Amino acid sequence: MAWMMAGVAAAQTPVTNPTAARFTPSSDHDVTEFGQPKVTRYDLLFYRQGAVEPEQTVDIGKPALEAGSGDVVVDLMAIARPIAWAGGQLYVLHMRAVGAGGMSAHAVGDRPFDFRPTVPAAPSAVRIGS
């Protein structure tokens, strides 16, 4: 599966309570091979900053592309609420495309983030990939 990678989120100002994740879909997003889609879903992987294993992996399916930008935009508040976040801990969001041929390499979020339940969420997004 074709995919664009971004650099590791480092030395960036963290985002508090991001409301969305945004990424450019795989170039195979709408491609079929032998009548089957090459990309069947995307996974979002939540890593504590510096960790080698994800804290949580969420299958987000294969969302419709946003009109105009062609990006995939995911409501983080809808999928992150059930996750028990460690207060004050920074996380880095990764994404991978998954299909019958396997998984793409991870694309990495543009900056770390944290969730603080006492801070109201203002519209903001973490960009994954370039």
Beta strands, then each sheet from edge to edge (+ up, - down):
strand 1: 15-16
strand 2: 20-23
strand 3: 32-33
strand 4: 36-37
strand 5: 41-48
strand 6: 56-59
strand 7: 72-75
strand 8: 91-99
strand 9: 102-103
strand 10: 107-108
strand 11: 113-114
strand 12: 125-128
sheet 1: 1+ 11+
sheet 2: 7+ 2- 12-
sheet 3: 3+ 4-
sheet 4: 6+ 5- 8+ 9-
sheet 5: 6+ 5- 8+ 10-
end
